[in-house]
Amino acid sequence: MPKLLIVDDEPNIVELAKLYLEREGYQVESAASGEEALAKQSTAKPDLIILDLMLPDIDGFEVCRQIRARSDVPILMLTARKEDVDKIIGLELGADDYFTKPFNPRELVARVKAILRRYQAGLKTSEVIELGKMRIDLARHEVTAAGRPLKLRTKEFALLATLAQNPGVVFSREKLLDIVWGYDYYGETRTVDVHINHLREKLAGSGVNIETLRGAGYKMTADEGER
């Protein structure tokens, strides 16, 4: 069964989560600080991280940022704060989901299962997408543009793959949030715009474009002669 890492400095939260997750057969380790979390992520190689936002040393945002710089492991953000801006920042940094305290432990288990299903399904595909001078290897999680390897965050990769698999198809911001982030999201859609802007910068010279259709959303196209 997958190995999970719970990062939280509240022992009662950790014990409650461990109790329900271990009942499902998961191996569960814990860390009480950001530094400990970073160390355990490197040594234990968890399959998913449940990461509290408020930690005694470095906060969860910074832990998420550092983990994303070296790993695509799924991250479920956990916090007692309910501000939308926290959710947006967490998702932009590469978190896969966001959960607020107090929580129903059964729902936590359900979210963990859903995230792992999506992640593992993505690993099983062997499809390669080629458009313009861009090549996406879904199985290897690799992208090249004009022969140049691109370093993409998890959500950037998923967003790019969604658009590239459906060239010419217009996706609304809400639809992209639903597909890429894996659940219905009815709040701020700015996170999609931020990720699209990052992708446009990284795809320069690739012969593919992400076009904006005002009031409709985004679509991917290839330059003439590059299709």
C-alpha positions in Angstrom: 0.0 0.0 0.0 1.1 3.6 -0.5 3.2 5.3 2.1 1.9 8.6 3.5 3.6 11.5 5.3 1.5 13.6 7.7 3.1 17.0 8.5 1.5 18.7 11.5 2.6 19.9 14.9 -0.7 19.0 16.6 -0.4 15.5 18.0 -4.1 15.0 18.2 -4.6 15.8 14.5 -1.8 13.4 13.6 -3.1 10.6 15.7 -6.6 11.0 14.4 -5.5 11.0 10.8 -3.1 8.0 11.3 -5.9 6.0 13.0 -8.2 6.3 10.0 -5.5 6.0 7.3 -3.9 3.0 8.8 -7.3 1.3 9.0 -7.3 1.5 5.2 -3.9 -0.2 5.1 -1.7 2.8 4.4 1.8 3.1 5.9 1.8 6.4 7.7 4.8 8.5 8.9 4.7 11.9 10.5 6.7 15.1 10.9 6.1 17.9 13.3 8.0 20.7 11.5 8.9 21.9 8.0 12.5 20.9 8.3 11.6 17.4 9.5 9.1 17.1 6.6 11.7 18.0 4.0 14.2 15.5 5.5 11.6 12.7 5.6 10.4 13.4 2.1 13.9 12.8 0.9 14.5 9.7 2.9 11.1 8.0 3.2 9.9 8.8 -0.3 6.2 9.0 0.5 3.6 8.5 -2.1 1.5 11.4 -0.8 2.1 14.2 1.7 -0.6 15.7 4.0 0.9 19.1 4.7 -0.3 21.5 7.4 0.1 25.2 6.5 1.0 26.5 10.0 4.2 24.9 11.2 6.6 26.0 14.0 9.6 26.8 11.7 9.0 27.2 8.0 5.4 27.4 6.8 3.6 24.9 4.6 3.8 27.2 1.6 7.6 27.1 1.7 7.7 23.4 2.4 5.4 22.8 -0.6 7.6 25.1 -2.8 10.8 23.2 -1.9 9.3 19.8 -2.4 7.8 20.8 -5.8 11.3 21.9 -6.9 12.5 18.3 -6.6 9.5 16.0 -6.7 6.0 15.5 -8.2 4.7 13.7 -5.1 1.0 14.6 -4.5 0.4 17.1 -1.7 -2.8 17.7 0.2 -2.7 21.0 2.1 -4.2 21.1 5.5 -5.0 24.2 7.5 -7.3 25.8 10.0 -7.5 29.0 8.0 -10.3 29.3 5.4 -9.2 32.4 3.4 -9.5 31.8 -0.4 -6.1 33.5 -0.9 -4.4 30.6 1.1 -6.1 28.1 -1.2 -5.0 30.0 -4.3 -1.4 30.3 -3.2 -1.3 26.6 -2.2 -2.6 25.5 -5.6 -0.3 27.8 -7.5 2.7 26.4 -5.6 1.7 22.9 -6.7 -0.6 21.5 -4.1 -3.1 18.9 -5.4 -5.9 19.6 -3.0 -6.8 21.8 0.0 -8.5 20.7 3.2 -9.6 22.8 6.2 -9.7 21.9 9.9 -11.6 20.7 11.7 -12.2 17.8 9.3 -14.1 14.6 9.0 -11.4 11.9 9.0 -13.5 9.7 6.6 -13.5 12.6 4.1 -9.7 12.9 4.5 -9.4 9.2 3.7 -11.7 9.7 0.6 -9.6 12.6 -0.6 -6.3 10.7 -0.2 -7.8 7.8 -2.2 -9.0 10.2 -4.9 -5.7 12.0 -5.3 -3.7 8.7 -5.4 -6.1 7.3 -8.0 -5.6 10.3 -10.3 -1.8 10.3 -9.8 -1.5 6.6 -10.4 -3.7 6.7 -13.5 -1.5 9.4 -14.9 1.6 7.2 -14.4 0.0 4.2 -16.3 -0.5 6.0 -19.6 2.2 5.7 -22.2 0.8 8.2 -24.7 3.1 10.7 -26.3 1.7 14.0 -27.7 3.5 15.8 -30.4 2.3 19.3 -31.6 4.4 21.8 -33.4 7.9 21.5 -32.0 6.6 20.4 -28.6 6.7 16.8 -27.4 4.9 15.5 -24.2 5.7 12.1 -22.8 2.9 11.5 -20.3 4.4 8.4 -18.8 7.7 10.0 -18.2 6.3 13.3 -17.2 8.7 15.0 -19.7 8.2 17.9 -22.1 10.5 19.2 -24.8 10.1 22.4 -26.8 12.2 22.7 -30.0 14.4 20.0 -28.5 14.8 21.9 -25.2 13.6 20.1 -22.0 11.1 22.1 -20.0 10.9 22.0 -16.2 7.2 22.2 -15.3 5.4 22.0 -12.0 2.8 19.3 -11.6 -0.2 21.5 -12.3 1.6 23.2 -15.3 2.2 19.7 -16.8 -1.4 18.6 -16.2 -2.8 21.8 -17.7 -0.5 21.6 -20.7 -1.4 18.0 -21.3 -5.1 18.7 -21.2 -4.9 21.5 -23.8 -2.4 19.5 -26.0 -4.6 16.4 -26.0 -7.5 18.6 -27.4 -5.9 21.1 -29.8 -8.4 23.7 -31.0 -10.9 22.9 -28.2 -11.9 25.8 -26.0 -11.8 25.1 -22.3 -13.3 27.5 -19.8 -11.3 28.4 -16.6 -13.9 26.5 -14.5 -13.6 23.4 -16.7 -9.8 23.5 -16.5 -9.9 23.8 -12.7 -12.3 20.8 -12.6 -10.1 18.7 -14.9 -6.6 19.6 -13.6 -7.3 20.2 -9.9 -9.7 17.2 -9.8 -12.7 18.7 -8.1 -15.4 21.4 -8.7 -14.1 24.8 -7.7 -16.4 27.8 -7.6 -14.2 30.5 -6.3 -11.3 32.5 -7.8 -10.2 31.3 -11.2 -7.1 33.5 -11.3 -4.9 30.4 -10.6 -5.6 29.2 -14.1 -4.4 32.5 -15.6 -1.2 32.4 -13.6 -0.4 28.8 -14.8 -1.2 29.7 -18.4 1.1 32.7 -18.3 3.9 30.5 -17.0 3.3 28.0 -19.7 3.4 30.6 -22.4 6.8 31.8 -21.3 8.2 28.3 -21.2 6.7 27.3 -24.6 8.3 30.3 -26.5 9.7 29.0 -29.8 7.9 25.7 -29.7 5.5 26.5 -32.5 2.4 26.1 -30.3 0.3 28.8 -28.7 -2.2 29.0 -25.9 -4.8 31.4 -27.2 -7.2 33.4 -25.0 -10.8 33.7 -26.1 -12.4 36.5 -24.2 -15.4 35.3 -22.2 -14.8 31.7 -23.2 -11.5 30.4 -22.0 -8.3 29.0 -23.6 -7.4 26.7 -26.5 -4.1 25.4 -27.9 -3.1 25.9 -31.5 0.0 25.2 -33.6 1.6 27.7 -36.0 1.0 27.1 -39.8 3.6 24.6 -41.0 4.1 23.3 -37.5 1.1 21.0 -37.3 
